[in-house]
Amino acid sequence: MLDAFSKKQLVLGSALAVLFLGLMYQSGLLMLWMMDEQYGHGLLVLFTLAFLIYERRESLTVVKVKHAWLGVPISLLALAFFVVGDVSGISVVSKYAVWLFAIAVILSGGGLSLFNKLLIPVFILFILIPLPEPIGPSLTAQLQLISSKLGVWVIRSFGGIVYLEGNVIDMGGKVKLLVAEACAGLRYLFPLMSVGAIIVYVMRAPLWMRWVIFLATIPITIFLNSFRIGMTGLLVDKWGNEHTEGFLHFFEGWIVFIFALMVLIFVIWVLIKLTPSTKSMGDVFSVSAIAKQSKATEERVDPNEQSMLIFNFAILSIALAFFSSYSLSSRDEPEIKRVSLESFPLAIADWVGYESRLDDEVVAVAGASDYFHANFLRDKKQVNVYLTYYADQKGGQVPHSPEVCLPGDGWRVVSNKPVPIKGLDGTFEANRLLIKKGKRTIIAYYWVKQGSNNYRDKFIARLDLVRIAVEDNRTDGGLVRFVTELSDGESEDAADERLMSLVEGVMNNLNNYIPN
C-alpha cells in the first residue's frame, strides 16, 4: 500500500507528465520529433533519458533542498516565453519554454543540488530543440561548404575528376551534385551528439575524457558525412542519379550513421586504454549510478512547506501555459491588404525588367508566400532584383540572407558595410555586400522589411518580430535584394550609382507589395 506521501508524489508526477505532454504537443516538439529527419531521434532519446534517470534515482536523493526559490523566476520566464511563442506563433520560442519549464521543475523540487546532478540530461534536452533563426541556417551553410570541400577531396582521392563551386560538385558533363541542407551534416550531427552525451552521462571517467568523447562527435560526423558525399559522387558518375534519391540515399545515410557510432566507440576504447585509472569498458559504463552516500543521507527527507509551495508554483505555471495556449495560438492575424508581386512593374524610370521564375527547389527552400525575380537593364548594365513576401513567419519561414545563400554558389563575401537607403518614410541603413568569385565581383544591397520597419541585422529583425506579433498581431514581412556585377575595369562607385538609381524607383512602389 502507498502511504500518503507516496500517493501525493504519484499524483503530482502524473499531473506533471500530462502537462508536459500537452506542452510538447502545443509547442510542436512532438511533431518535430516524430516527423523531422534531423530531430526524429528526439522521442527515443527522451525515453532513454527517462529510463536512465529512473535507474539512477537513488543517487538523485537530495537531503536538504537549497535555492529552490530559483524555480520561481525560471517558471515565470518559461511562462512568458510560452505565452509570447503562442501569441507570435513563433514555435521555437515555445519549444525553448518547455525546456525552461523542465529546469524550473528540477530547481523547485530539488534545488541546485538536484539540478547539478541532472545537468547532462538537461543539456541533452537542449540539443533536441532546433537552433533558432538565423543561427540554424548560418551553421547549415558552413557545414555545407565543409562537406563539399571534404567530399571533393574524397572523390579526387579515388581518381575522380571534379570541380567545386561553392557547394555544387561538378563532375563534368551533366553530372552535378548539390550538397543540400539535408546532407550538410546536421542530419547526423545532432543524433550523434545526443548519443555522445548519453554515453558521457553513464560513464564513470575523468571529466576531461567525457568532454573529449562528446566533442569528438562533431568531427566524426562531418568527416564521415563528407566521405558519404564523395562516394555518392563516384556512384553517380558511374551508375547514375538514382544513388542520390529515394531509399538508396536514405539507406546509405543510415550506414554512415552506424559507422559513425562504431568510430565513436573506437575513440572511447582508445581513451580508456590510454588512461591508467581506467581498466575496461565494463568498468567505465554503468546504467545505475553508484550512490556514494552514508546511511543517513539515503533516508528520505520530507520536503518542508516552503519547498512544496515553490514546487506547486512551478506546476501551476505549467498548467497556466497549457490552458492559455489554446486560446492564444488560435488568434487570427488581421487581413493585410497588398498587391501580388506578380504584378510588380517591369518599367521603372529608364530601367526595363525581364522577369524570370526560380527553380522549384529554390522556391521551396526560400518558403516565401510570394516573390518577384527579374533582371533590369539600362545602358547595357544589369541589376537583379529579388523581392519576397512572407504572409507569416510563424513556422520558421523567414527571409534567407544572401550571406547564407551566395557562398553556396561559390561566392565569397569580402565585406559587409552599411549603406543609407532613402525610403518614403525616411532614411534607414541596409547591407552592402562586396562579393567575389575568381575575377568576378558583385555588389549586393539587401534588408529585411517588417511592416514600416527596415532592418539591416536579420537577428534584430527576428527579435523585433516577437514584439510586432504581440503588439500588432502580425508576423508578415519580406526581403528586398539588389545585385549587380561589375564589368571589367568598372569602379565600385559606378556600380553603387546604378544600384541606387533602381533602388529609388523600387522604393516608390514597394509598400504596395510588402505593406507597412
QUIZI-V937512 format. One record per backbone hydrogen bond with DSSP energy under -1.0 kcal/mol. NH is the residue of the N-H (numbers start at 1). CO is the residue of the C=O. If there is no record, write none. Layout:
nh:NH co:CO
nh:NH co:CO
This chain:
nh:7 co:3
nh:8 co:4
nh:9 co:5
nh:10 co:6
nh:11 co:7
nh:12 co:8
nh:13 co:9
nh:14 co:10
nh:15 co:11
nh:16 co:12
nh:17 co:13
nh:18 co:14
nh:19 co:15
nh:20 co:16
nh:21 co:17
nh:22 co:18
nh:23 co:19
nh:24 co:20
nh:25 co:21
nh:26 co:22
nh:27 co:23
nh:29 co:24
nh:30 co:24
nh:32 co:28
nh:33 co:29
nh:34 co:30
nh:35 co:31
nh:36 co:32
nh:42 co:39
nh:45 co:41
nh:46 co:42
nh:47 co:43
nh:48 co:44
nh:49 co:45
nh:50 co:46
nh:51 co:47
nh:52 co:48
nh:53 co:49
nh:54 co:50
nh:55 co:51
nh:56 co:52
nh:57 co:54
nh:61 co:58
nh:70 co:67
nh:71 co:68
nh:72 co:69
nh:74 co:70
nh:75 co:71
nh:76 co:72
nh:77 co:73
nh:78 co:74
nh:79 co:75
nh:80 co:76
nh:81 co:77
nh:82 co:78
nh:83 co:79
nh:84 co:80
nh:85 co:81
nh:86 co:82
nh:87 co:83
nh:88 co:84
nh:89 co:85
nh:91 co:89
nh:91 co:394
nh:93 co:90
nh:95 co:91
nh:96 co:92
nh:97 co:93
nh:98 co:94
nh:99 co:95
nh:100 co:96
nh:101 co:97
nh:102 co:98
nh:103 co:99
nh:104 co:100
nh:105 co:101
nh:106 co:102
nh:107 co:103
nh:108 co:104
nh:109 co:105
nh:110 co:106
nh:111 co:107
nh:112 co:66
nh:114 co:110
nh:115 co:111
nh:116 co:112
nh:117 co:113
nh:118 co:114
nh:122 co:118
nh:123 co:119
nh:124 co:120
nh:125 co:121
nh:126 co:122
nh:127 co:123
nh:129 co:126
nh:135 co:132
nh:136 co:132
nh:138 co:134
nh:139 co:135
nh:140 co:136
nh:141 co:137
nh:142 co:138
nh:143 co:139
nh:144 co:140
nh:145 co:141
nh:146 co:142
nh:147 co:143
nh:148 co:144
nh:149 co:145
nh:150 co:146
nh:151 co:147
nh:152 co:148
nh:153 co:149
nh:154 co:150
nh:155 co:151
nh:156 co:152
nh:157 co:153
nh:158 co:154
nh:159 co:156
nh:160 co:155
nh:163 co:170
nh:165 co:168
nh:167 co:408
nh:168 co:165
nh:169 co:177
nh:170 co:163
nh:171 co:175
nh:175 co:172
nh:177 co:169
nh:179 co:167
nh:180 co:178
nh:183 co:180
nh:184 co:181
nh:189 co:185
nh:190 co:186
nh:192 co:188
nh:193 co:189
nh:194 co:190
nh:195 co:191
nh:196 co:192
nh:197 co:193
nh:198 co:194
nh:199 co:195
nh:200 co:196
nh:201 co:197
nh:202 co:198
nh:204 co:284
nh:210 co:206
nh:211 co:207
nh:212 co:208
nh:213 co:209
nh:214 co:210
nh:215 co:211
nh:216 co:212
nh:217 co:214
nh:218 co:215
nh:220 co:216
nh:221 co:217
nh:222 co:218
nh:223 co:219
nh:224 co:220
nh:225 co:221
nh:226 co:222
nh:227 co:223
nh:228 co:224
nh:229 co:225
nh:230 co:226
nh:231 co:227
nh:232 co:228
nh:233 co:229
nh:234 co:230
nh:235 co:231
nh:236 co:232
nh:237 co:233
nh:238 co:234
nh:239 co:235
nh:240 co:236
nh:243 co:240
nh:244 co:241
nh:249 co:245
nh:250 co:246
nh:251 co:247
nh:252 co:248
nh:253 co:249
nh:254 co:250
nh:255 co:251
nh:256 co:252
nh:257 co:253
nh:258 co:254
nh:259 co:255
nh:260 co:256
nh:261 co:257
nh:262 co:258
nh:263 co:259
nh:264 co:260
nh:265 co:261
nh:266 co:262
nh:267 co:263
nh:268 co:264
nh:269 co:265
nh:270 co:266
nh:271 co:267
nh:272 co:268
nh:273 co:269
nh:274 co:270
nh:278 co:275
nh:284 co:280
nh:285 co:281
nh:286 co:202
nh:293 co:291
nh:298 co:294
nh:308 co:304
nh:309 co:305
nh:310 co:306
nh:311 co:307
nh:312 co:308
nh:313 co:309
nh:314 co:310
nh:315 co:311
nh:316 co:312
nh:317 co:313
nh:318 co:314
nh:319 co:315
nh:320 co:316
nh:321 co:317
nh:322 co:318
nh:323 co:319
nh:324 co:320
nh:325 co:321
nh:328 co:324
nh:329 co:325
nh:331 co:328
nh:339 co:512
nh:343 co:340
nh:344 co:341
nh:348 co:351
nh:351 co:348
nh:352 co:377
nh:353 co:346
nh:354 co:375
nh:356 co:373
nh:363 co:359
nh:364 co:360
nh:365 co:361
nh:366 co:362
nh:367 co:363
nh:369 co:389
nh:370 co:389
nh:372 co:387
nh:374 co:385
nh:375 co:354
nh:376 co:383
nh:377 co:352
nh:378 co:381
nh:381 co:378
nh:383 co:376
nh:384 co:483
nh:385 co:374
nh:386 co:481
nh:387 co:372
nh:388 co:479
nh:389 co:370
nh:390 co:477
nh:398 co:396
nh:404 co:401
nh:405 co:401
nh:406 co:402
nh:409 co:406
nh:410 co:407
nh:411 co:406
nh:412 co:436
nh:414 co:434
nh:415 co:434
nh:417 co:432
nh:419 co:430
nh:421 co:428
nh:423 co:426
nh:426 co:423
nh:428 co:421
nh:430 co:419
nh:431 co:446
nh:432 co:417
nh:433 co:444
nh:434 co:415
nh:435 co:442
nh:436 co:412
nh:437 co:440
nh:440 co:437
nh:442 co:435
nh:443 co:484
nh:444 co:433
nh:445 co:482
nh:446 co:431
nh:447 co:480
nh:448 co:455
nh:449 co:478
nh:450 co:453
nh:453 co:450
nh:455 co:448
nh:461 co:457
nh:462 co:458
nh:463 co:459
nh:464 co:460
nh:465 co:461
nh:468 co:464
nh:469 co:465
nh:470 co:466
nh:471 co:467
nh:472 co:468
nh:473 co:469
nh:477 co:390
nh:478 co:449
nh:480 co:447
nh:481 co:386
nh:482 co:445
nh:483 co:384
nh:484 co:443
nh:486 co:441
nh:490 co:487
nh:495 co:491
nh:496 co:492
nh:497 co:493
nh:498 co:494
nh:499 co:495
nh:500 co:496
nh:501 co:497
nh:502 co:498
nh:503 co:499
nh:504 co:500
nh:505 co:501
nh:506 co:502
nh:507 co:503
nh:509 co:506
nh:510 co:506
nh:512 co:509
nh:513 co:510
nh:514 co:510
